[in-house]
């Protein structure tokens, strides 16, 4: 649904407590199957590296394009997925650290410190507004878009984050402040809820946006951070132990924990092509089959890869270290993985 422009009277934010929130106990997650084949990046055909000078990072897909947050200078790069060409470079007023979002007619980038919402019109490739907010964010995380609002984790100078701000995107006004749990730095919308990962308590919180209330807390793996939604589930990157938790939307319980052997302080996770994709620097990318909760294969490479998205028949990786956007053809990935599973050396492997 498009975000509607509304006018609100300024008022003090309301702090909502968690006294009535339900705590959901964890079922013993089923062990995951052994790792699939490990494929060197050089063995995969149809690779494209798009040069994006600087340090590309966050990505979003929308309006027939790949949108990439970049640094030095701070900007958003719009990339044509068919040609790999950079269509536009759109300056930002600050550094992004919460990701990039797409609504019905806009692309949005929150810039950090005192958060400002940068509003981009994809029809003109121009930033049309910058909405200042009173919210402070000092650490990397992610924001969610749901119920006509933006949901932004709040963190102060000591890097603590125990609250979530509900913000009107067109005014920057804080509508509510909701108490969460320690280390609440990442949020995602989906399955009728806003989900917040608490790395300090190793839980994921389910928030009902219609009531501005936390309704469940789900134990997951160690130090959960980024999340994605797909196949009727929430998928959580657990950074401490390198696993991925599957939280079922019907029971609101962790029903599987996939050991990806990818502990990291960085990385990203995305859903697409009937799979979950975990990007972790030197491991590059892990494909998890949602039907089996098992690792289908892993692509191995050097350092730099971080943000990951799926779209236009390809897997897209932002290589912030080398100033590149990688395009890996999904059909070529499937063929190469199938050859590896049957004991055939992939073309180009050494």
N, C-alpha and C positions, 0 to 999 in steps of 0.2 A: 504494500500500500504506500502511496506517496505520502511524504511528511507534509502536514498541513501547517501553514503559517498561522500562528496564534499569538495573541497578545495577552501577557500575564502581568499582574501587579506585583511589584517587588515585595518579597516577604522573606523572613528568616527561614532557612532550611529546617526541615523537621527531621530529627534523628529517630529512626525506628529501631527498636531493640529486638533481640532474638529470643526472648524468654519463652515464647510459645512455639518456636521452630522445632520441627520433629528431627530427631537424629536417627538416621537409617543405618542399621548395623550391616557390616560387610559379610556377605557369604564368602566361603573359601573359594577363590577364583580357580577355575579349571586350569591346569598347567597347559602351556602352549606347546605346539609341536616344535620339533627341531628346526634350526635355521635352514632356509632354502639355499640355493646356490649364491655364491658371491661373484659378481661380475665386474671386471675392471671397466671403468668408463671408456677407455680406448677401444673396447670391443664392441661398443654400441654404434651402429651406423646411424646416419641421418641426425647428427648432432649439429646444432647451430649455436654459435656464441655471438650474442648481440653486444657490441661495445657500448657501455654506458659509463662514460668517464666519471670518476668520483667513487662513491661507495654505495651501490644499490642495495636495497634491503627489502622493506615491506612490499607486498604485492596485493593487487585485487584485479578481478576480471569483471568487465562490464562495458556496455556500449561498443561491443565488437573489438575491444582492445585489452591489452595488458597495461595496468597502471602500476608504476614502480616508484616508491619513495627513494630519493637519492640524497646524498650529503656532499658537501664541498663542491659547489654551494648547495644549500637546502632547496630542493625542488621535487616535482613529480614528473617522471618521464612517461609519456604515452607511447606505447609500442604497437605497431601493426603486427598481429600474429602471423599473417600470411607472408609478409615480406621480411619481417624482422627489423623494419625501418622504424626510426624514432619519429613519430608524427609531430610531437610537441614537447617542449620543456616548459613547465609551469612553475615559476618561483613561489617559494613558501616564505612566510614571515618568521619562521623559527625552525627548530629541529623536531622532527617527528619521532615519537618513541612509543606510540600506542597503536600503530597500524594504519590502515586505510580502509574506508568503507564506501559502499555504493548504495544509493537509494534510487527511487524511480527516475529522477532527472538530475542528480548531482553525484559528484565524487567528493568525499570528505576526508580531511586529514587533520587530526588533533596535533598541535605542536605543544611541546612540553615546557616545564617550569610552571609558570602560571598559564594554564592550558588556554589556547585559542583554537577555535574550530575554523579551519580553512575550508571554504566552500568553493568548489570548482564546477563551472558549467561545461559539460562535455561537448555541447554544441558549438562553443566558441574557443575551447581550450584556454580559458582564462579564469583566474581566481576572481570571483565576483563579490566575495565578502570574507571578513575575518571577525568572528564573534568571540570577544574576550569573555572568559569565565573566571570566577573566583577559585576554581579548583587548582590545587597544587599537585603536580606529578613530577617525581625526580628519578624514577627507575623505569626500565623498559617493561612494558606490559601490553595489554590489548583492551580495546573498548568494544562494546556491543551496541547494536541498533535494534530496538524493539519498542513496540507500542508507542510510536511517535516520538521517542526520546533516545538520547544517547546515555549509555551507562558507563561511567568512567571510574576506575579504581583511583583512590586518593592516596598519595604517599608524600610524606614530608621530608625534611632535610636528613632525617636519620634512616631513610629508606624503608620505614615501616609503612604498611598499608593495611588498615583494618576497617576501612569504610568504602562505600561505593556511592558515587553521586549520580543522581538522575538529572539530566541536563536538557533543557529545551535547546535544540540545535540552532534555532533561528534568532534566539535572544542571548544565549549563553547563560541564562538564569538557572540556578540550581533549584530544582523543584522538590527534591527530597535528598536526604543523606541517610544511608542505610548501613547499620553496623554489620560487619561481616566476621572475619577472623584474621589472625596474623598472616602476613604474607599474601594478602589478597591483591595480586597485581595483574591478573588476567581475567577477562570476561568474554563470553561469547553468547549469542542468542540462537535459539533453536528449540524445537520440540515443545513450543508453547511456554518457554521459560528463558530466563537469563541465568547463565551458569557462571560461577566465580570459583577459581582455583585458589585454595589457601595452602601455600607451601609451608607455612608455619605449623599447620595442624594435619597435614597430609589428607585433606578432605576436599571435596567439591561441594559447593553450596548451590542449591536450587532456589531461585528467586522467582516468585510469581509477580510479573510486572503489572498485572491488573490490581494487585493489592499492595504492592511495594513491600512485600514480606518475604523473608527467607522461610521456606516451607520444608526443607530437608537438607541434611548434611550427610554426604556419602564418603566413607573412608576409601582411599585409593592408594596408589604407590607413593614412593618417597619424593617429596618436593615437586608436586604437580605444578605445571605452568600453562602452556598453551593447549588449546582444545579445538576440536572440530566436531561437526555433527553430520551423521550419515547412516543409512541403513537402520533407522529407528533407534539410534544409540548416540551417546556422547562418548567421544574418544579423547583421552587425556594423556598428554606427554608427561611422564614422570622423570624428572631430570636426574634425581639422585641415583636411582638404580637402572636407568636406561630402559624402562618398560613403558608399555602403553596400556592404560586401563580402558575397558569397555563398560560403560554404565548404561544399563537397559532403561529405556524411557518409560516402560510400563510399570516395572517394579521399583525403579529408582535405586537400583543396587548394582554394585560392580559384579559382573557376571563372567568376566575373563580378564586376565592380566597377561599380556603378550611380552615375553622377554626379548627385546630387540637388541640387547647387548650394546646399548648406545647411551651410556651416561654422559651428561654434558651440562655446562652452564648456559648453553645457547640452543639453537635449533628451532624447528617449527614443525607443524603438523597440518595436514589437509586431507579432505575427502574428495574422491572423484574416480571415475572409471571403475566403479564397484569395488573400491579398495581404499584403505587408509595409507597415507604416505607420510613417513617420518624423515625429516631432513636433519642431519647432524654432522656438520663440518666434515671431518675426514671419512666418516662412514658414507657420506653423501646422502643416500636415500634408501629407505627400507619400505618395501611394499607389503602390507598386511592384508590378507584375503579376509573379507568380512564373513564369508560363509563358514570358514573353519577357525577363525581367530588365530591363524598361523602365518608365519613369515613366508611369503611366496619367493622373494629373492631380495638381495641387497646389491646396490651398485656402489663400488668402492672407487675413491679418487682422493685427491689432495685436499688442501684446506681452502676455506673461503665460502662454501655453500651454506646458506642459512634459510631464508624464506622460501616456501614451496607453495605452488598452486597447480591445479589441473584444469586444462581447458583447451579448446580448439585442437583436439586430438594429440595433445602434447603434455608433457610434464615440464614446468617452468621452475627454474632455480635462480635465485639472486645470489651471485657471487660477489659479496661485498669486498673481499680482499683484492680481487683482480679487476674490479670494475666491469663486470660482464653479467649479462642475463643469458642463462643456458636454456635451450629448447631441446628436449629429448623426445623423439617421436614415440608415442605409446605403442603403436603396432610393432616398431622395430624392437622396443624393449621386450614385448611379449615373445617375439620370435627368438631373440637372443637368450632369454631366460629358459625357453623351452629346449633349445639346443643344449644349454648347460645342464638341465635336469636329466637329459638323456646321455650325458657323458661326452658330448661333442664340444670341442674347443670353439668358443665363439670366434667369428672372423675378427682378426686384429688382436686377439689375445696372445700374450707371450708367456 
